[in-house]
């Protein structure tokens, strides 16, 4: 039997030379739907991006722990994921009717400065990662030293967590594209601040869950403290870096 594609002689289900199936059928609506639509649609949502986002939404800590321990083939690389989501966030920000600075401030003068800070963070995702993630990782490393994960693994884990948090915060941006109702958006923005904290605690609780090392209460308290301190000090360090950057370049904050 000869291959219909390259005419090489073959005896199996696939041609040894070009890889095409040796048995082909005429096209039909059933064939088009089953082979060309359904399979491609299924494959699209099973790729590494959608798989990673699904895992971060349903079992974040467990899945990232599995990734670090070696189960990596289905996950998207942590840096690629964060940079891709950052690019998507920058695109969405262009169409927002209300900026993050306005949602997080009440004074017009301070809003101008905060707006410049948010723009800097938004436009420099790599800088944000390289400054804030190590700071956050210091606290998870110190609070969970018994877990035996090294500092590099803490860094990777926290990049995945930052990616998930970025998706959560951009939900507010999506709403601000649809409406400019400031009162509504501020309420939603405040609510999502608690959502981010709750998700971060849930993420770390799953990641470090090991009843042979920590009790449930111990894991929860360590998780909550590491999230609070990580958020506080990473924001401080990033803000200081931004001030230094502006001072060096001679730009005016106000």
Secondary structure by P-SEA (a helix, b strand, c coil): ccccccccccccccccccccccccccccaaaaaacccaaaaaaaaacaaaaaaaaaaccaaaaaaaaaaccccccccaaaaaaaaaaaaaaaaaaccccaaaaacccaaaaaaaaaaaaaaaacaaaaaaccaaaaaaaaaaacccccccaaaaaaaaaaaaaaaaaaaaaaaaaaaaccaaaaaaaaaaaaaaaaaaaaaaaaaaaacccccccaaaaaaaaaaaaaaaaaaaaaaaaaaaaaaaaaaccccc
